[in-house]
Amino acid sequence: MLLLMESLFLLVTTGVALYYHRAVGDQDWQSFAIATVAAGLTGSGLLLWGKLQRRVVNSLSRGDSIVIVALTWVVFSVFGCLPFVLTENVRLSVTDAVFETMSGFTTTGATILNHIDDMPHGLLFWRSVMQWMGGLGIVVLSFALIPSGDMKNSNMFQAEMTGISLDRLTPKIGATARRLLSIYVLLTCVCMGFYWAGPMNLFDAANHAMTTLATGGFSTHQASLGFYQSAYVEYVGAAFMLIASINFSLFYFLSIGRSKVFTRNEEMQTFLWVALGAVAMYCLLFRFAPHYHHNPGALLPTEGPDVLRASVFHVSTVISSGGFQGQYFDYVGWGGAYWMPTVLLMAVGGCAGSTAGGIKVVRMLIYVKCVLKEFQLHLHPRAVLAVRVSGQVVSEPRIRRAIVYILMYVMLSIVGILAFTHVGVDVDSAIGCCISSLSNVGPGTGCFGPDSSFAQLPDPGKWLMSFYMLVGRLEIFTVMFLFMPRAWKSNY
């Protein structure tokens, strides 16, 4: 069923590619037609084979659900990379095609392409569609679009959307998914309208709206949003990236008149305060920090309006894991005073239940409150203290999961840095590769900064980054569970 859904999106992209074949002579529609047929036939064959089996599975265990979710993202990337491999004048290697596709579905935005402006329209549209699908989540999207009740399993939903409490919207998983999708579509359309009202044409507005709400960062131009040299475009992009970094369930409560749930959410308040503080910090850095240029051509804002514009856009695109580039974008070329705070913002990320990546603000909030609680217990050992977020007591299991997640993030970063250095990547660049992948941001540091692509990364490094992208998008536990022997036992 999931592969049939992917074939539907491939079919839509085939139509777009065929239109531009007739309009401007693009030659990629045949590749999408082949990919559509391949995904459709495979999905139909598996569906038929499943119906012919005598063994009926009435319910999926949590282990089954986690395995299905993790492997779904891998299978989608396999079929999604076919157009990149088959299209003439592009013909990426399998390694590069899988990297680009995994970066798309996981909304990472890291790319190996160096001539995006010359790419056929169909491939550009497919890159945006992949990120739009991955932003909300492939399984969540399927729950909203596929009528079959057999798939609507809460364990699958939780394995992909770990930041949303299901009972907060509706007890029915399908209804919850449809409401999330309706909010997602509405925000995408509004964003497209704002982009279209500026210097973008309809094609660019549609593509950038999809990747902005997905906080993915893929663009139809090599220079990203900086191509337009427009403060209007950057402010619109910054606003919608911040919106997409807020828990989508809060927008549902806002739409039904429960505004207090929205305004009193402590995670959202903390996220906005962190973003505001980071903007103020970068404004001060642009004014007073020494500008040691690794790249002499790196642009730095000098006028007051440009300083504010660059600070707002940079913070928004980094903390949301959007990864877009503005007119002023080369934080590596600006010097260490700029890229080090950038990496920290990448690691923190946005809110749980949003399309943003990173550790998530709610986990950092829980961690900080646990530290403060320990200090208080040192002063008052007999005190009974609880960790509260938005006025509600956080249970011990949730506290444990949050802290373990942060430790796993740090551990994977250390292991990844060591692995990248062993394939010939310098330490500065290895740090960026790890954080960019695990937080699904896109641009890295060192020689893989925002002014370059990952084309020169050795093939083993590309496969490792692809794996880390998936680990970061499914929030570590879902993917790492596959490496436990009990994951493959039928009674788990």
C-alpha positions in Angstrom: 0.0 0.0 0.0 2.8 2.4 0.8 4.6 1.7 -2.5 1.3 2.3 -4.4 1.2 5.7 -2.6 4.7 6.5 -3.7 3.8 5.5 -7.3 1.0 8.0 -7.2 3.3 10.8 -6.3 5.7 9.6 -9.0 2.8 9.6 -11.5 2.1 13.3 -10.6 5.7 14.1 -11.1 5.7 12.3 -14.5 2.9 14.6 -15.5 4.9 17.7 -14.5 8.0 16.3 -16.4 5.8 15.6 -19.5 4.5 19.2 -19.4 8.0 20.6 -19.4 9.1 18.2 -22.0 6.6 19.7 -24.4 7.2 23.3 -23.1 11.0 23.5 -23.0 12.2 20.1 -24.2 13.2 18.4 -20.9 14.1 14.7 -21.3 13.2 13.2 -17.9 9.6 12.1 -18.2 10.6 8.6 -19.4 12.6 8.1 -16.2 9.7 9.0 -14.1 7.4 6.8 -16.1 9.7 3.8 -15.5 10.0 4.6 -11.8 6.2 4.9 -11.6 5.6 1.6 -13.2 8.3 -0.1 -11.1 6.9 1.1 -7.8 3.3 0.4 -8.9 4.0 -3.1 -10.1 6.0 -4.0 -7.0 3.4 -2.6 -4.7 0.6 -4.3 -6.5 2.5 -7.6 -6.6 3.2 -7.5 -2.8 -0.4 -6.6 -2.1 -1.7 -9.5 -4.1 0.9 -11.9 -2.6 -0.2 -10.7 0.8 -3.9 -11.4 0.1 -3.1 -14.9 -1.2 -1.3 -15.9 2.0 -3.4 -18.1 4.2 -1.9 -16.7 7.4 -3.9 -13.6 8.6 -2.2 -11.1 10.9 -4.9 -9.4 12.9 -2.6 -7.0 14.7 1.0 -5.8 14.5 3.2 -5.8 17.5 5.3 -2.8 18.4 8.4 -4.6 17.0 6.6 -5.3 13.7 5.5 -1.6 13.4 9.0 -0.3 14.1 10.6 -2.6 11.5 7.9 -1.7 8.9 8.4 2.1 9.4 12.2 1.9 9.2 12.3 -0.3 6.1 9.6 1.8 4.4 12.0 4.8 4.3 14.7 2.6 2.8 12.4 1.1 0.2 11.0 4.5 -0.7 14.5 5.8 -1.3 15.4 2.8 -3.5 12.5 3.5 -5.9 12.8 7.3 -5.5 16.4 7.3 -6.7 15.5 5.7 -10.0 14.9 9.0 -11.9 18.3 10.3 -10.9 20.0 7.1 -12.2 17.9 6.8 -15.4 17.7 10.4 -16.7 20.0 11.3 -19.5 22.5 14.2 -18.9 22.2 13.5 -15.2 22.8 9.8 -14.6 24.0 9.9 -11.0 25.9 6.9 -9.6 23.9 4.6 -7.3 25.7 6.1 -4.3 25.0 9.7 -5.3 21.4 8.9 -6.2 20.7 7.2 -2.9 22.4 10.1 -1.0 20.3 12.7 -2.9 17.1 10.7 -2.4 17.6 9.9 1.3 18.5 13.6 1.8 15.2 14.4 0.2 12.9 12.0 2.1 14.5 12.8 5.4 14.3 16.5 4.7 18.0 16.9 5.3 18.7 19.0 2.2 22.3 18.0 1.7 23.1 17.7 -2.0 25.8 16.4 -4.3 24.5 18.4 -7.2 26.6 21.4 -8.5 24.4 22.6 -11.4 20.9 22.7 -10.0 19.8 25.5 -12.3 20.4 23.2 -15.3 18.4 20.3 -14.0 15.2 19.2 -15.7 12.0 20.5 -14.1 10.7 17.0 -13.3 13.7 16.2 -11.2 13.5 19.5 -9.4 9.9 19.0 -8.7 10.5 15.4 -7.5 13.2 16.7 -5.1 10.6 19.0 -3.6 7.9 16.4 -3.4 10.2 14.0 -1.6 10.9 16.6 1.1 7.2 17.5 1.3 6.3 13.8 1.9 9.1 13.3 4.4 8.3 16.5 6.3 5.0 15.2 7.6 6.1 11.6 7.5 5.5 8.8 4.9 3.5 6.6 7.3 1.5 9.6 8.6 0.8 10.7 5.1 -0.4 7.2 4.2 -2.7 7.1 7.2 -4.4 10.3 5.8 -4.6 9.2 2.2 -5.1 5.4 2.2 -8.6 4.3 3.3 -7.5 0.8 4.4 -8.1 0.4 8.1 -5.5 -2.5 8.3 -2.6 0.0 8.2 -3.8 2.4 10.8 -1.8 1.1 13.7 -0.9 3.4 16.6 2.5 1.7 17.0 3.5 2.7 13.4 2.3 6.2 14.0 4.3 6.6 17.2 7.4 5.0 15.6 7.5 7.9 13.0 5.9 10.8 14.9 7.4 10.4 18.4 6.7 13.9 19.4 2.9 13.8 19.2 0.6 12.4 21.8 -2.1 10.6 19.8 -4.9 11.2 22.4 -4.4 15.0 22.2 -6.2 15.4 18.8 -8.6 12.4 18.4 -8.7 8.8 19.5 -8.7 7.6 15.8 -5.3 7.5 14.1 -6.7 8.1 10.6 -8.6 11.2 11.8 -5.5 12.6 13.5 -3.4 12.0 10.4 -6.0 13.8 8.2 -6.1 16.8 10.5 -2.4 17.0 10.5 -2.3 16.7 6.7 -5.0 19.4 6.3 -2.9 21.9 8.5 0.2 20.9 6.5 -1.5 21.5 3.1 -3.0 24.8 4.2 0.3 26.2 5.4 2.0 25.0 2.2 -0.6 26.8 0.1 -0.4 30.0 2.1 3.4 29.9 1.9 3.2 29.4 -1.9 0.9 32.4 -2.2 3.4 34.6 -0.3 6.3 33.4 -2.5 4.3 33.8 -5.7 3.4 37.4 -4.7 7.1 38.2 -4.7 9.7 37.6 -7.4 9.1 33.9 -7.8 7.2 32.3 -10.7 4.6 29.7 -9.9 6.9 26.7 -10.4 9.5 28.1 -8.0 6.9 29.2 -5.5 5.3 25.7 -5.4 8.7 24.0 -5.0 10.0 26.4 -2.3 6.7 26.2 -0.4 6.9 22.4 -0.2 10.5 22.5 1.0 10.0 25.4 3.3 7.1 23.7 5.2 9.1 20.5 5.3 12.1 22.5 6.5 14.1 20.6 3.9 16.1 23.2 2.1 16.1 21.8 -1.5 15.8 24.7 -4.0 15.3 25.1 -7.8 18.5 27.2 -7.9 22.1 26.5 -6.9 22.1 29.8 -4.9 19.0 28.7 -3.0 16.8 31.7 -1.9 19.8 33.9 -2.3 19.2 33.6 -6.0 16.4 36.2 -5.7 18.5 38.8 -3.8 15.3 39.7 -2.0 14.7 40.7 1.6 11.0 39.9 1.1 11.7 36.3 0.1 14.1 35.8 3.0 11.6 37.1 5.6 8.8 35.0 4.2 11.0 31.9 4.2 12.2 32.7 7.8 8.6 33.1 9.0 7.3 29.9 7.6 10.4 27.9 8.7 9.8 29.0 12.2 6.1 28.2 11.9 6.9 24.7 10.6 9.2 24.2 13.6 6.3 24.4 16.0 4.3 21.3 17.1 1.6 20.9 14.4 -0.9 19.8 17.0 -0.8 23.3 18.5 -2.2 24.7 15.3 -5.1 22.3 15.5 -6.0 23.5 19.0 -5.6 27.1 17.7 -8.0 26.4 14.8 -10.8 25.0 17.1 -10.6 28.0 19.5 -8.4 26.5 22.2 -5.9 29.3 22.0 -4.7 28.9 25.6 -3.2 25.5 24.7 -1.2 27.3 22.0 -0.1 30.3 23.9 0.8 28.5 27.1 2.9 25.8 25.5 6.2 26.0 27.3 8.2 24.2 24.6 7.0 26.7 21.9 7.7 29.7 24.2 11.2 28.4 24.9 11.9 27.8 21.2 10.9 31.3 20.3 12.9 32.8 23.1 16.0 30.8 22.0 15.5 31.9 18.4 15.1 35.6 19.5 18.2 35.4 21.7 20.2 33.8 18.8 19.1 36.6 16.4 20.3 39.2 19.0 23.6 37.4 19.4 24.2 37.3 15.6 23.3 41.0 15.3 26.0 41.7 17.9 28.5 39.3 16.2 28.0 41.0 12.8 28.7 44.4 14.5 31.6 43.6 16.9 33.1 40.1 16.2 36.4 39.8 14.4 35.8 38.7 10.8 38.4 36.1 10.1 37.7 34.9 6.6 38.4 31.4 5.5 36.7 32.4 2.3 37.8 36.0 1.2 34.7 36.2 -1.0 32.2 35.6 1.9 29.7 38.3 2.1 29.0 40.0 5.5 26.1 42.4 6.1 27.2 45.9 7.0 24.1 48.1 7.0 21.5 47.9 9.8 18.6 46.4 7.8 20.9 43.9 6.2 22.4 42.9 9.6 18.9 42.2 11.0 17.8 40.4 7.8 20.9 38.2 7.7 20.5 37.4 11.5 16.8 36.5 11.3 17.2 34.3 8.2 20.3 32.6 9.4 18.9 31.7 12.8 15.6 30.6 11.2 17.1 28.3 8.6 19.5 26.7 11.1 17.3 26.2 14.1 14.5 24.9 12.0 16.9 22.6 10.1 15.7 24.3 6.9 19.2 24.7 5.4 18.3 27.4 2.9 20.9 29.9 1.8 20.1 33.6 1.8 22.1 36.5 0.3 24.4 36.4 3.3 25.0 32.7 4.0 28.6 31.6 4.4 28.9 31.1 8.2 32.0 29.0 7.7 33.7 31.9 5.8 32.7 34.3 8.5 34.9 32.6 11.0 34.7 30.4 14.1 32.7 32.9 16.1 29.9 32.3 13.7 29.9 28.6 12.8 30.3 27.3 16.3 27.0 28.8 17.6 25.5 27.6 14.3 26.4 24.0 15.0 24.8 24.3 18.5 21.6 25.6 17.0 21.6 22.8 14.5 21.9 20.2 17.3 19.0 21.7 19.4 16.6 22.1 16.5 12.9 22.9 16.7 9.8 21.5 18.6 8.7 17.9 18.8 5.8 17.1 16.5 7.1 19.6 13.9 9.0 19.1 10.6 12.2 20.4 12.2 15.1 18.1 13.1 17.6 18.2 15.9 17.4 16.9 19.5 14.2 19.0 20.0 13.6 21.8 22.5 11.3 19.7 24.8 14.1 17.2 25.4 16.6 20.0 26.2 14.0 21.6 28.4 13.5 18.4 30.4 17.2 17.9 30.7 17.8 21.4 32.0 15.0 21.1 34.5 16.4 17.7 35.7 19.8 19.4 36.3 18.1 22.2 38.3 16.2 19.7 40.2 19.4 17.9 41.2 20.9 21.2 42.5 17.7 21.7 44.6 17.9 18.2 46.0 21.5 18.8 47.1 20.2 21.7 49.2 17.0 20.0 50.3 17.5 16.2 50.2 14.1 15.4 51.5 12.2 17.6 49.2 9.7 16.0 46.8 10.2 17.8 43.4 8.6 17.1 40.0 9.8 18.1 36.6 7.0 20.0 34.9 6.5 21.2 31.3 3.6 23.4 30.4 2.3 22.9 33.9 2.1 19.1 33.6 4.3 16.7 35.5 6.7 14.8 33.2 6.7 11.1 34.0 9.9 9.3 34.9 9.9 7.1 31.8 9.6 10.2 29.6 12.4 11.9 31.5 14.6 8.7 31.1 13.8 8.6 27.3 14.7 12.2 26.8 18.0 11.9 28.6 18.9 8.6 26.9 18.1 10.2 23.5 20.5 13.1 24.2 23.2 10.7 25.3 22.6 8.6 22.1 22.8 11.7 20.0 26.2 12.7 21.5 27.5 9.1 21.3 26.5 8.7 17.6 28.1 12.1 16.9 31.4 11.0 18.4 31.4 7.7 16.6 30.5 9.4 13.4 33.2 12.0 13.7 35.8 9.2 14.2 34.3 7.3 11.2 34.4 10.3 8.9 38.0 11.1 9.8 38.9 7.5 8.9 37.6 8.0 5.3 39.7 11.1 4.8 37.5 14.0 6.1 39.2 16.6 8.3 37.8 17.1 11.9 36.0 20.4 11.2 34.2 18.9 8.2 33.5 15.6 10.1 31.7 17.6 12.9 29.5 19.3 10.3 28.7 16.0 8.5 27.5 14.3 11.7 25.5 17.2 13.1 24.0 18.1 9.7 22.9 14.4 9.1 21.6 13.7 12.6 19.7 17.0 12.8 18.6 16.8 9.1 19.9 20.3 8.4 21.8 20.1 5.1 24.9 22.3 5.0 27.8 21.3 7.1 31.1 22.9 8.2 34.7 22.9 6.9 35.0 22.0 3.3 31.3 21.0 3.2 30.0 24.4 4.3 27.1 26.2 2.8 29.1 27.4 -0.2 29.8 23.9 -1.4 28.1 20.5 -1.9 28.9 17.0 -0.7 30.0 15.9 -4.2 33.6 15.5 -3.0 32.8 13.4 0.0 34.2 9.8 -0.5 31.6 7.2 -1.2 31.8 5.5 2.2 31.2 8.9 3.8 28.1 9.3 1.6 26.7 6.0 2.7 27.4 6.8 6.3 25.7 10.2 5.9 22.7 8.6 4.3 22.4 6.2 7.3 22.8 9.0 9.7 20.1 11.0 7.9 17.6 8.2 8.4 18.7 7.7 12.0 18.1 11.5 12.7 14.8 11.6 10.9 13.3 8.6 12.7 14.8 9.9 16.0 17.5 7.2 16.6 15.5 4.6 18.5 13.4 3.4 15.5 16.4 2.7 13.3 18.7 1.4 16.1 16.0 -1.0 17.1 16.7 -2.9 13.9 20.1 -3.9 15.2 18.7 -5.7 18.3 18.2 -9.4 17.8 14.8 -9.3 19.5 13.5 -7.0 16.7 13.3 -10.0 14.4 11.5 -12.3 16.8 7.8 -12.8 16.0 6.7 -12.6 19.7 8.2 -9.2 20.4 
